Amino acid sequence: MLALRLTRGAHPFVLCGRLLVAAASAGTGFLLLSALSHALAHPGAGGALLRLAWCVVPLTATVYFAVAMARNDPATRPREGLSSVGLGPAALAGLAAASTALSSLLGSVVALLFFLHLRGDLTGLPFDGAAAEMLAADQPLPLAAALTLLAVVPAVASLATAVALRPRAGQADSTAPRTEPATPLPVPSGLPWGVALLATGLAVETWAAGGTSRDGGAGVPLPGGVESGALGGVLGWLLTALGLALAGPGLTHLCGRVLQAAKPGAVRLLAGRGLQEEATRIGRPVGVVCAVASGALASATLYGAGTGASPAGPLTALGGVLVAGCALATLLSAGVEARRSRAAANAALLRLGAPASALRSAAALRALTLIVVFVPLTWAVATLAAAPLRG
């Protein structure tokens, strides 16, 4: 009940984020139910497992977005006086997990109703039964299997939120006043691992595409007409996305160091220091967006003319829109949170006489630096991933 009351009384930005989490959960739940309907329509084929594996990508994007929204919720942050009423860091993490489960459960219910409506099981509304053939309306729907699939997103999202927001041993109290002077900002340690995972993902994608060409294109199709090797392609893309997400904070921190090199002025110092301070918060979502963009460019090559693949179907388009939307929404949320965290420092600089134009120039320089670094990286990764597909 407390989680429900906090959800009702949250800030409009937080409410909008939770509605987006519910929408993402609805889209992922619909994809999972579509995989179930494919298994019902083709009981002897092996494509159901690959379709279910294909759903791992939007499921991962939905859980990642849900955790990001829970982390940026002001109600989940420890504040002075809450521990005395039993709302310490562990209890707040539990409330955040419960709120995430509530939003995801709402989306799963919407997915079930929409799925039944398009199958024709629910009548009296427009477009009832519009996708009866695609969703195997001639087969009885196993309710237990459908409810199990719909419970995956709320369970995984709430568990991931609880793990991400759990209090860690030795973690400093954010509400306590800081008495010691500032120490040098720590350098994110994920860059070598990110590069290694990126190279591994590209190698797996190349191997999967090579296996497809050697087999002559035979295999089990995924949504949209992707043939054999698709499971390896999905695994390779996930490794690539994880590598870019791990490398993003390190690259962002490195960009901040480069901006402060060679006798910088005030604007470059502010921009570089800001990138270093927000390296983890901004770098990881930027890396995920780069992974999604590179995957979209590679998919455009796959479904382009001359590759032999059939046009992308509605389920493929829904999955792509869902993954891209979650990545962009997470990046937007991280940007809003970074701006909120710099509000006190910017106000102090303005009181000391710093011109507002300098702060705006520093923000523009930070954004320009990230674009200059990550856009060519995205193009290079997309080119390497699409090269085997062209062959």
C-alpha positions as CSV (number, residue, x, y, z in Angstrom):
1,M,0.0,0.0,0.0
2,L,2.8,2.4,0.8
3,A,4.4,1.8,-2.7
4,L,1.0,2.5,-4.2
5,R,0.6,5.7,-2.3
6,L,4.1,6.8,-3.2
7,T,3.3,6.1,-6.9
8,R,0.1,8.2,-6.7
9,G,1.8,11.1,-5.0
10,A,5.0,11.1,-7.1
11,H,6.4,14.0,-9.2
12,P,4.9,14.3,-12.7
13,F,8.3,13.4,-14.2
14,V,8.4,10.2,-12.1
15,L,4.8,9.4,-13.0
16,C,5.6,9.8,-16.7
17,G,8.6,7.5,-16.3
18,R,6.5,4.9,-14.6
19,L,3.9,5.0,-17.3
20,L,6.7,4.6,-19.9
21,V,7.9,1.5,-17.9
22,A,4.4,0.1,-18.0
23,A,4.3,0.8,-21.8
24,A,7.6,-1.0,-22.3
25,S,6.5,-3.9,-20.2
26,A,3.3,-4.1,-22.2
27,G,5.3,-4.3,-25.5
28,T,7.6,-6.9,-24.1
29,G,4.8,-9.0,-22.7
30,F,3.0,-8.8,-26.1
31,L,6.2,-10.1,-27.8
32,L,6.4,-13.0,-25.3
33,L,2.8,-13.9,-25.9
34,S,3.4,-13.8,-29.7
35,A,6.2,-16.3,-29.3
36,L,3.8,-18.5,-27.4
37,S,1.2,-18.2,-30.2
38,H,3.9,-19.2,-32.7
39,A,4.6,-22.3,-30.7
40,L,0.9,-23.1,-30.6
41,A,0.6,-22.7,-34.4
42,H,3.8,-24.7,-35.1
43,P,4.1,-27.4,-32.4
44,G,6.7,-29.4,-34.3
45,A,9.0,-26.6,-35.4
46,G,12.0,-25.3,-33.6
47,G,11.4,-21.7,-34.2
48,A,9.6,-21.0,-30.9
49,L,12.8,-21.2,-28.9
50,L,14.6,-18.8,-31.2
51,R,11.6,-16.4,-31.1
52,L,11.7,-16.6,-27.3
53,A,15.5,-15.9,-27.4
54,W,14.8,-13.0,-29.7
55,C,12.6,-11.6,-26.9
56,V,15.6,-11.4,-24.6
57,V,16.7,-8.2,-26.3
58,P,13.5,-6.1,-25.6
59,L,13.3,-7.8,-22.2
60,T,16.8,-6.6,-21.3
61,A,16.0,-3.1,-22.6
62,T,12.8,-2.9,-20.6
63,V,14.5,-4.1,-17.4
64,Y,17.4,-1.6,-17.9
65,F,15.0,1.2,-18.4
66,A,12.9,0.2,-15.3
67,V,16.1,0.1,-13.1
68,A,17.2,3.5,-14.4
69,M,13.8,5.1,-13.6
70,A,13.8,3.6,-10.1
71,R,17.4,4.8,-9.5
72,N,16.4,8.4,-10.6
73,D,13.3,8.5,-8.4
74,P,13.8,11.0,-5.6
75,A,11.7,8.9,-3.3
76,T,14.3,6.1,-3.4
77,R,17.1,8.2,-2.0
78,P,17.9,8.0,1.7
79,R,17.1,11.2,3.5
80,E,17.7,12.3,7.1
81,G,15.0,11.2,9.5
82,L,13.5,8.4,7.4
83,S,15.5,5.7,9.2
84,S,13.8,6.6,12.5
85,V,10.4,5.6,11.0
86,G,11.7,2.3,9.5
87,L,12.5,3.7,6.0
88,G,16.2,3.1,5.8
89,P,18.2,2.3,2.6
90,A,17.1,-1.3,2.6
91,A,13.4,-0.4,3.0
92,L,13.6,2.2,0.3
93,A,15.1,-0.3,-2.1
94,G,12.2,-2.6,-1.3
95,L,9.7,0.1,-2.0
96,A,11.4,1.0,-5.3
97,A,11.3,-2.7,-6.3
98,A,7.6,-2.9,-5.3
99,S,6.8,0.3,-7.4
100,T,8.7,-1.2,-10.4
101,A,6.8,-4.4,-10.0
102,L,3.5,-2.5,-9.9
103,S,4.3,-0.5,-13.1
104,S,5.5,-3.6,-14.9
105,L,2.5,-5.6,-13.8
106,L,0.2,-2.9,-15.1
107,G,1.9,-3.2,-18.5
108,S,1.6,-7.0,-18.4
109,V,-2.1,-6.8,-17.9
110,V,-2.4,-4.4,-20.8
111,A,-0.4,-6.7,-23.0
112,L,-2.7,-9.6,-22.1
113,L,-5.9,-7.7,-22.9
114,F,-4.5,-6.3,-26.1
115,F,-3.3,-9.8,-27.1
116,L,-6.7,-11.4,-26.4
117,H,-8.4,-8.5,-28.3
118,L,-6.3,-9.0,-31.4
119,R,-6.9,-12.7,-31.3
120,G,-10.6,-12.2,-31.2
121,D,-11.1,-13.6,-27.7
122,L,-12.4,-10.2,-26.5
123,T,-15.0,-8.7,-28.8
124,G,-17.0,-5.5,-28.9
125,L,-14.1,-3.2,-29.6
126,P,-12.6,-2.0,-32.9
127,F,-10.0,-4.2,-34.6
128,D,-11.0,-7.3,-32.6
129,G,-9.6,-10.3,-34.2
130,A,-7.4,-8.2,-36.6
131,A,-4.4,-10.5,-36.0
132,A,-6.2,-13.8,-35.5
133,E,-4.1,-15.7,-38.0
134,M,-0.8,-14.4,-36.8
135,L,-1.6,-15.0,-33.1
136,A,-3.0,-18.5,-33.7
137,A,-6.6,-17.8,-32.7
138,D,-7.7,-21.3,-33.9
139,Q,-5.7,-22.8,-31.0
140,P,-6.7,-22.7,-27.4
141,L,-4.5,-20.4,-25.3
142,P,-2.8,-22.2,-22.3
143,L,-3.6,-19.7,-19.5
144,A,-0.8,-21.0,-17.2
145,A,1.9,-20.5,-19.9
146,A,0.6,-17.1,-20.8
147,L,0.6,-15.9,-17.1
148,T,4.0,-17.3,-16.6
149,L,5.4,-15.4,-19.5
150,L,3.7,-12.2,-18.4
151,A,5.2,-12.6,-14.9
152,V,8.7,-12.6,-16.3
153,V,9.0,-8.8,-16.8
154,P,7.7,-7.8,-13.4
155,A,9.7,-10.4,-11.6
156,V,13.0,-9.6,-13.4
157,A,12.5,-5.9,-13.2
158,S,11.7,-5.8,-9.5
159,L,14.6,-8.1,-8.7
160,A,17.0,-6.1,-10.7
161,T,15.8,-2.9,-9.1
162,A,16.2,-4.4,-5.6
163,V,19.8,-5.5,-6.4
164,A,20.8,-2.2,-8.0
165,L,19.5,-0.1,-5.1
166,R,20.5,-2.4,-2.3
167,P,22.7,-0.7,0.4
168,R,26.3,-1.7,0.0
169,A,28.8,-2.2,2.8
170,G,31.0,0.8,3.3
171,Q,28.8,3.0,1.3
172,A,28.9,6.6,2.4
173,D,25.8,8.3,3.7
174,S,24.7,10.8,1.2
175,T,22.8,12.8,3.8
176,A,25.8,13.3,6.0
177,P,27.8,16.5,5.6
178,R,31.2,16.1,3.9
179,T,34.0,17.3,6.1
180,E,37.0,16.1,4.1
181,P,38.3,17.9,1.0
182,A,37.5,16.6,-2.5
183,T,39.6,13.7,-3.7
184,P,40.5,13.1,-7.3
185,L,37.6,11.6,-9.2
186,P,37.9,7.8,-9.7
187,V,38.5,6.5,-13.2
188,P,35.8,4.0,-14.3
189,S,37.4,0.6,-14.6
190,G,35.2,-0.9,-17.2
191,L,36.9,0.3,-20.4
192,P,39.2,-2.8,-20.9
193,W,36.4,-5.2,-20.2
194,G,34.1,-3.2,-22.5
195,V,36.6,-3.4,-25.4
196,A,37.0,-7.1,-24.9
197,L,33.3,-7.8,-24.9
198,L,32.8,-5.5,-27.9
199,A,35.4,-7.5,-29.9
200,T,33.9,-10.8,-28.7
201,G,30.4,-9.7,-29.8
202,L,31.6,-8.7,-33.2
203,A,33.4,-12.1,-33.5
204,V,30.3,-14.0,-32.6
205,E,28.2,-12.0,-35.1
206,T,30.8,-12.7,-37.8
207,W,30.8,-16.4,-36.9
208,A,27.0,-16.6,-37.0
209,A,26.8,-14.9,-40.4
210,G,29.5,-17.2,-41.7
211,G,27.6,-20.2,-40.5
212,T,24.5,-19.0,-42.3
213,S,26.4,-18.6,-45.6
214,R,28.0,-22.0,-45.3
215,D,24.7,-23.7,-44.7
216,G,23.2,-22.0,-47.7
217,G,20.6,-20.0,-45.7
218,A,18.8,-23.0,-44.2
219,G,17.6,-22.8,-40.7
220,V,14.8,-21.8,-38.4
221,P,13.4,-18.3,-39.1
222,L,12.9,-15.5,-36.6
223,P,10.3,-12.7,-36.8
224,G,11.0,-10.8,-40.0
225,G,12.5,-13.6,-42.0
226,V,15.9,-13.9,-40.4
227,E,17.3,-17.3,-41.0
228,S,19.8,-19.6,-39.4
229,G,22.6,-18.0,-37.3
230,A,20.0,-15.6,-35.8
231,L,20.6,-16.9,-32.3
232,G,24.3,-16.3,-32.7
233,G,23.5,-12.8,-34.1
234,V,21.3,-12.0,-31.1
235,L,24.0,-13.2,-28.7
236,G,26.7,-11.3,-30.5
237,W,24.6,-8.1,-30.4
238,L,24.0,-8.5,-26.7
239,L,27.7,-8.9,-26.1
240,T,28.4,-5.8,-28.2
241,A,25.8,-3.8,-26.4
242,L,27.2,-4.9,-23.0
243,G,30.7,-4.0,-24.2
244,L,29.6,-0.5,-25.3
245,A,27.8,0.0,-22.0
246,L,30.9,-1.0,-20.0
247,A,33.2,1.1,-22.2
248,G,30.9,4.2,-22.2
249,P,31.9,5.5,-18.7
250,G,35.6,5.1,-19.4
251,L,35.4,6.8,-22.8
252,T,33.3,9.7,-21.2
253,H,35.9,10.1,-18.4
254,L,38.7,10.1,-21.0
255,C,36.8,12.8,-23.0
256,G,36.8,14.9,-19.8
257,R,40.5,14.5,-19.4
258,V,41.2,15.5,-23.0
259,L,39.1,18.6,-22.7
260,Q,41.1,19.8,-19.6
261,A,44.5,19.2,-21.4
262,A,46.8,21.8,-22.9
263,K,46.1,25.0,-20.8
264,P,42.3,24.9,-20.8
265,G,40.1,27.9,-20.2
266,A,37.2,28.2,-17.8
267,V,34.7,26.7,-20.2
268,R,36.8,23.7,-21.1
269,L,37.6,23.1,-17.4
270,L,33.9,23.2,-16.5
271,A,33.0,20.9,-19.4
272,G,35.8,18.4,-18.7
273,R,35.1,18.3,-15.0
274,G,31.4,17.8,-15.7
275,L,32.1,14.8,-18.0
276,Q,34.4,13.3,-15.4
277,E,31.9,13.7,-12.6
278,E,29.0,12.3,-14.7
279,A,31.1,9.6,-16.5
280,T,29.2,6.7,-15.0
281,R,25.7,8.3,-15.0
282,I,25.9,9.5,-18.6
283,G,28.5,7.2,-20.2
284,R,26.6,4.0,-19.7
285,P,23.3,5.2,-21.3
286,V,25.3,6.8,-24.2
287,G,27.0,3.4,-24.8
288,V,23.7,1.6,-24.8
289,V,22.3,4.1,-27.3
290,C,25.4,3.6,-29.5
291,A,24.8,-0.2,-29.3
292,V,21.1,0.3,-30.4
293,A,22.1,2.6,-33.2
294,S,24.7,0.3,-34.5
295,G,22.2,-2.6,-34.3
296,A,19.7,-0.5,-36.3
297,L,22.3,0.2,-39.0
298,A,23.2,-3.4,-39.2
299,S,19.6,-4.4,-39.4
300,A,19.1,-1.9,-42.2
301,T,21.8,-3.7,-44.1
302,L,20.2,-7.1,-43.4
303,Y,16.8,-6.1,-44.6
304,G,18.2,-4.0,-47.5
305,A,18.1,-4.8,-51.1
306,G,20.2,-7.7,-52.3
307,T,20.5,-9.6,-49.0
308,G,17.7,-12.0,-49.7
309,A,15.9,-11.4,-46.3
310,S,12.2,-10.7,-46.3
311,P,11.0,-7.3,-45.1
312,A,10.8,-6.8,-41.4
313,G,7.5,-7.8,-40.0
314,P,5.3,-6.0,-37.4
315,L,6.8,-8.0,-34.5
316,T,10.3,-7.1,-35.5
317,A,9.3,-3.4,-35.9
318,L,7.7,-3.5,-32.4
319,G,10.8,-5.0,-30.9
320,G,13.1,-2.4,-32.6
321,V,10.9,0.5,-31.5
322,L,10.8,-0.9,-28.0
323,V,14.5,-1.3,-27.6
324,A,15.3,2.1,-29.2
325,G,12.6,3.9,-27.1
326,C,13.9,2.4,-23.9
327,A,17.5,3.3,-24.7
328,L,16.6,6.9,-25.6
329,A,14.3,7.3,-22.6
330,T,17.1,6.1,-20.3
331,L,19.6,8.5,-21.8
332,L,17.1,11.4,-21.4
333,S,16.4,10.4,-17.8
334,A,20.2,10.3,-17.1
335,G,20.6,13.8,-18.6
336,V,17.8,15.2,-16.5
337,E,19.3,13.6,-13.4
338,A,22.8,15.0,-14.3
339,R,21.4,18.5,-14.7
340,R,19.6,18.2,-11.4
341,S,22.8,17.1,-9.6
342,R,24.7,20.1,-11.1
343,A,22.1,22.6,-10.0
344,A,23.7,23.5,-6.7
345,A,27.2,23.9,-8.2
346,N,25.8,26.0,-11.1
347,A,24.0,28.2,-8.6
348,A,27.2,28.7,-6.6
349,L,29.1,29.6,-9.7
350,L,26.4,32.2,-10.6
351,R,26.6,33.7,-7.1
352,L,30.4,34.0,-7.5
353,G,29.9,36.0,-10.7
354,A,30.3,33.4,-13.4
355,P,28.3,34.4,-16.5
356,A,25.4,32.2,-17.4
357,S,26.7,32.0,-21.0
358,A,29.8,30.2,-19.7
359,L,27.6,27.5,-18.1
360,R,25.6,27.1,-21.3
361,S,28.8,26.9,-23.4
362,A,30.2,24.3,-21.1
363,A,27.0,22.2,-21.5
364,A,27.1,22.6,-25.2
365,L,30.8,21.6,-25.3
366,R,30.1,18.4,-23.3
367,A,27.3,17.4,-25.7
368,L,29.5,18.2,-28.7
369,T,32.4,16.2,-27.4
370,L,30.2,13.1,-26.8
371,I,28.8,13.4,-30.3
372,V,32.2,13.7,-31.9
373,V,33.5,10.6,-30.0
374,F,30.5,8.3,-30.0
375,V,29.0,8.9,-33.4
376,P,32.2,7.6,-35.3
377,L,32.4,4.7,-32.8
378,T,28.8,3.8,-33.6
379,W,29.4,3.9,-37.3
380,A,32.5,1.8,-37.0
381,V,30.8,-0.9,-34.9
382,A,27.8,-0.9,-37.3
383,T,30.1,-1.3,-40.3
384,L,32.0,-4.2,-38.8
385,A,28.8,-5.9,-37.7
386,A,27.2,-5.4,-41.2
387,A,30.2,-6.5,-43.2
388,P,29.5,-10.3,-42.8
389,L,25.8,-9.7,-43.7
390,R,26.7,-8.1,-47.0
391,G,28.6,-11.2,-47.9
